[in-house]
């Protein structure tokens, strides 16, 4: 007879902790002590919650309660400082989570505090160096060795790092240019497993929100809006428990239109990014089969109806595939689609990988595409790839453990669009 799965504290909110301590006959303040220990102190065992009486901890153990911390099974470090983590869970499944020191510029132009910081960082501009070069890597290393003012934790920290987290084991959306799609979908992550990724990385990097500012993107493995309830609960726990401000979080969806409508009514919600990747229905259906169910008219309609907050902009992400969707005409069609929307576009030159039958466009084509959008009045930014040499960049997450370096990690530099 199989053993019952442990009850995980990670994933519970304050109300659930209060119910648990009430049943145990403990005073109400124990709930806050557990919340603080799990999400702020990021303990990994009940024994570490020393604010609780030993007898209460023992009773929790007997009931099958555990913290539910994630396990770092492996990690790969890029030449640019990016770290790709392979995070394991109790059932043997695993996902990938990425730490990007200095971020990747994805927030630039989105109207948030994180966006302002990205634009003013000196490492991100409207058309920053899209491809890793010796100069850009040297700039990152200089930044890493500078000594900024210490935070309230007593440690120097620049405040622009980004964690990219997963919402599913694999992905069901089947985007033709994404390595994760090759895995298929195994299962949804629980809210606790989503938050556990963040806690594991924060602990490994010795960074502690809210004193240290962290940006968070739900852009790892999986489609968050196909695991909507767990994603929403995780976002709430990351705000109320871990201490990451919602204005520093972004969720990316491939276009699950009903959930975009639902998302607009949430009281706590990250910023919205929509993965566009094509300028017309025929091309988008070829690249993203879910377009058959929710086409561009439905998707852009949902974006136009989305209730934006003050200073908030929707981000549209567009992966450029050489000779497929990167023609000037494609850019003109995108500009027409987005006309009148309070939005910006993040351009991503394809990050290559084995099994992906597309090529990375030349820097000149990337800049030309960006210029068409900007000339049409659409703010367009080129996202800097991070961790391409360790398969940690956008679209490369596939739980690759045998890789040393990606063969196409270093590509020519790109000049700003005029």
Residue pairs with C-beta under 8 A, 6 or more apart in sequence:
4 64
5 90
6 64
6 65
6 66
6 68
6 90
7 63
7 64
7 65
7 66
8 66
8 67
8 68
8 190
8 192
9 17
9 34
9 38
9 65
9 66
9 67
9 68
9 192
10 38
10 67
10 68
10 69
10 192
10 193
10 195
10 196
10 199
11 68
11 190
11 191
11 192
11 193
11 195
11 233
11 234
11 237
12 20
12 38
12 192
13 35
13 233
13 236
13 237
13 240
13 241
14 31
14 32
14 35
14 240
17 30
17 31
17 32
17 34
17 35
18 28
18 31
20 31
20 34
21 27
21 28
21 30
21 31
21 34
22 28
24 56
24 59
24 60
26 56
30 52
30 56
33 49
33 51
33 52
34 49
34 52
35 241
36 51
37 43
37 48
37 49
37 51
37 52
38 67
38 241
39 195
39 199
39 237
39 241
39 242
39 243
40 208
40 241
40 242
40 243
41 48
42 69
42 199
42 202
42 203
43 49
43 67
43 69
44 67
44 69
45 66
45 67
45 69
46 52
46 57
46 60
46 61
46 65
46 66
46 67
47 57
49 57
68 90
68 192
68 193
68 196
69 196
69 199
69 200
70 87
70 88
70 89
70 193
70 196
70 197
70 199
70 200
71 87
71 88
71 89
71 200
72 85
72 86
72 87
72 88
72 200
72 204
73 86
73 87
73 88
73 94
74 85
74 86
74 401
75 83
75 84
75 85
75 86
75 204
76 83
76 84
76 390
76 391
76 392
76 403
77 83
77 390
78 84
78 386
78 387
78 388
78 389
78 390
78 392
79 132
79 137
79 389
79 409
80 132
80 136
80 137
80 140
80 386
80 387
80 389
81 100
81 101
81 102
81 140
81 141
81 144
82 98
82 99
82 100
82 101
82 386
82 387
82 390
82 392
83 98
83 99
83 201
83 205
83 387
83 392
84 96
84 97
84 98
84 387
84 390
84 391
84 392
84 397
85 96
85 97
85 98
85 99
85 197
85 200
85 201
85 204
86 94
86 95
86 96
86 399
86 401
87 94
87 95
87 96
87 97
87 166
87 196
87 197
87 200
88 94
89 95
89 193
89 196
93 169
93 186
93 187
94 169
94 399
95 166
95 168
95 169
95 189
95 193
95 197
95 220
95 221
95 222
95 399
96 166
96 220
96 221
96 392
96 397
96 398
96 399
97 163
97 164
97 165
97 166
97 197
97 198
97 200
97 201
97 220
98 163
98 164
98 220
98 386
98 387
98 392
98 397
99 161
99 162
99 163
99 201
99 204
99 205
100 161
100 162
100 163
100 164
100 386
100 387
101 140
101 143
101 144
101 158
101 160
101 161
102 121
102 123
102 140
102 143
102 158
102 160
102 161
103 114
103 118
103 121
103 124
103 160
103 161
103 162
103 215
103 386
104 162
104 383
104 384
104 385
104 386
104 394
105 118
105 123
105 124
105 128
105 381
105 382
105 383
105 384
106 118
106 162
106 217
106 250
106 273
106 315
106 346
106 383
107 114
107 115
107 117
107 118
107 215
107 250
108 115
108 118
108 119
108 124
108 126
108 344
108 381
109 115
109 119
109 126
109 313
109 344
109 379
109 381
110 250
110 271
110 312
110 313
110 315
110 344
111 311
111 312
111 313
112 247
112 248
112 271
112 311
112 312
113 247
113 248
114 160
114 215
114 247
114 248
117 159
117 160
118 124
118 160
119 125
121 160
122 139
123 136
123 139
123 140
123 143
123 384
124 381
124 384
125 416
126 370
126 374
126 379
126 380
126 381
126 382
126 416
126 417
127 367
127 370
127 381
127 382
127 414
127 415
127 416
127 417
128 381
128 382
128 384
128 416
129 135
129 136
129 384
129 413
129 414
130 347
130 349
130 363
130 366
130 382
130 383
130 384
130 385
130 413
130 414
131 349
131 363
131 385
131 410
131 411
131 412
131 413
131 414
132 385
132 388
132 389
132 409
132 410
132 411
133 410
133 412
133 413
135 413
136 384
136 413
143 158
146 158
147 156
148 156
148 157
148 158
149 156
150 156
150 157
151 157
151 159
151 211
151 212
152 211
153 208
153 211
153 212
155 206
155 212
157 207
157 212
159 212
159 213
160 213
160 215
161 205
161 207
161 214
161 215
162 214
162 215
162 216
162 217
163 197
163 198
163 201
163 202
163 214
163 215
163 216
163 217
164 217
164 219
164 220
165 194
165 197
165 198
165 216
165 217
165 218
165 219
165 220
166 189
166 194
166 197
166 220
166 221
166 222
166 397
167 188
167 189
167 194
167 218
167 220
167 221
167 222
167 223
167 224
167 227
167 230
167 231
167 234
168 185
168 186
168 187
168 188
168 189
168 221
168 222
168 223
168 226
168 227
169 183
169 185
169 186
169 187
169 188
169 189
169 221
169 222
170 180
170 183
170 184
170 185
170 186
170 221
170 222
171 178
171 180
171 181
171 183
171 184
171 185
171 221
171 222
171 223
172 184
172 185
172 223
172 226
173 181
173 223
173 226
173 254
173 288
173 289
173 290
174 181
174 288
174 289
174 290
175 181
175 254
175 275
175 277
175 287
175 288
175 395
176 286
176 287
176 288
176 357
176 358
177 277
177 287
177 319
177 321
177 350
177 356
177 358
177 395
178 356
178 395
179 353
179 354
179 355
179 356
179 391
179 395
179 396
179 397
179 398
179 400
180 221
180 222
180 395
180 397
180 398
182 355
182 398
183 221
183 398
183 399
185 222
188 222
188 226
188 227
188 230
189 222
189 227
189 230
190 230
191 230
191 231
191 233
191 234
191 237
192 234
194 230
194 231
194 234
195 234
195 237
195 238
195 241
195 242
198 216
198 238
198 242
198 244
199 242
202 208
202 209
202 214
202 242
207 214
209 242
209 243
209 244
210 243
210 244
210 245
213 248
214 244
214 248
215 248
215 249
215 250
216 238
216 244
216 248
216 249
216 250
216 270
217 249
217 250
217 251
217 252
217 273
218 224
218 231
218 235
218 249
218 250
218 251
218 252
218 270
219 250
219 251
219 252
219 273
219 394
220 397
221 397
223 253
223 254
223 256
224 231
224 251
224 252
224 253
225 231
225 251
225 253
225 256
225 259
225 260
225 263
226 256
228 259
228 262
231 251
232 266
232 269
235 246
235 249
235 251
235 268
235 269
235 270
236 268
238 244
238 249
239 245
239 246
239 249
239 268
240 268
246 268
246 269
246 270
247 271
249 270
249 271
250 270
250 271
250 272
250 273
250 315
251 263
251 269
251 270
251 271
251 272
251 273
252 273
252 274
252 275
252 317
253 259
253 260
253 272
253 273
253 274
253 275
254 275
254 288
254 290
255 274
255 275
255 288
255 290
255 291
255 294
255 299
256 290
256 294
257 294
257 298
257 299
257 302
260 272
260 274
260 299
260 302
260 303
260 306
261 302
261 305
263 269
263 272
263 306
264 305
264 306
264 307
265 307
271 312
271 315
272 306
272 314
272 315
273 314
273 315
273 316
273 317
273 346
274 299
274 303
274 314
274 315
274 316
274 317
275 288
275 317
275 319
276 284
276 316
276 317
276 318
276 334
276 345
277 284
277 287
277 288
277 317
277 318
277 319
277 325
278 284
278 286
278 287
278 288
278 291
278 325
278 330
279 325
279 329
279 330
279 331
279 332
279 333
279 334
279 337
280 296
280 333
281 291
281 295
281 296
283 324
283 325
283 330
284 291
284 295
284 296
285 291
285 292
285 295
287 321
287 324
287 325
296 337
300 337
300 338
300 341
303 314
303 341
303 343
304 340
304 341
306 314
308 314
308 342
312 342
313 342
313 343
313 344
313 379
314 341
314 342
314 343
314 344
315 343
315 344
315 345
315 346
316 334
316 338
316 343
316 344
316 345
316 346
317 345
317 346
317 348
318 325
318 334
318 345
318 346
318 347
318 348
319 325
319 348
319 349
319 350
319 394
319 395
320 326
320 347
320 348
320 349
320 350
320 360
320 361
320 365
320 366
320 369
321 350
321 358
321 359
321 361
322 350
322 358
322 359
322 360
322 361
322 362
322 365
323 359
323 361
324 358
326 361
326 365
326 366
326 369
328 368
328 369
328 372
330 369
331 368
331 369
331 372
331 373
332 372
332 376
334 345
334 373
334 378
335 372
335 373
335 376
335 377
335 378
338 345
338 378
339 376
343 378
343 379
344 378
344 379
344 380
344 381
345 373
345 378
345 379
345 380
345 381
346 380
346 381
346 382
346 383
347 366
347 369
347 370
347 380
347 381
347 382
347 383
348 382
348 383
348 385
348 394
348 395
349 360
349 361
349 363
349 366
349 382
349 385
349 411
350 356
350 358
350 359
350 360
350 361
350 395
351 360
351 385
351 388
351 393
351 394
351 395
351 396
352 358
352 359
352 360
352 406
352 407
352 408
353 391
353 395
353 396
353 398
353 406
356 395
360 408
360 411
361 369
362 412
363 411
363 412
363 413
363 414
363 415
366 382
366 414
367 414
367 415
367 416
367 417
369 380
370 380
370 382
370 417
371 417
371 418
373 379
373 380
374 380
374 417
380 417
382 414
383 394
385 393
385 394
386 392
386 393
387 393
387 396
388 396
388 406
388 408
388 409
389 405
389 406
389 409
389 410
390 403
390 405
390 406
391 397
391 398
391 400
391 403
391 406
396 406
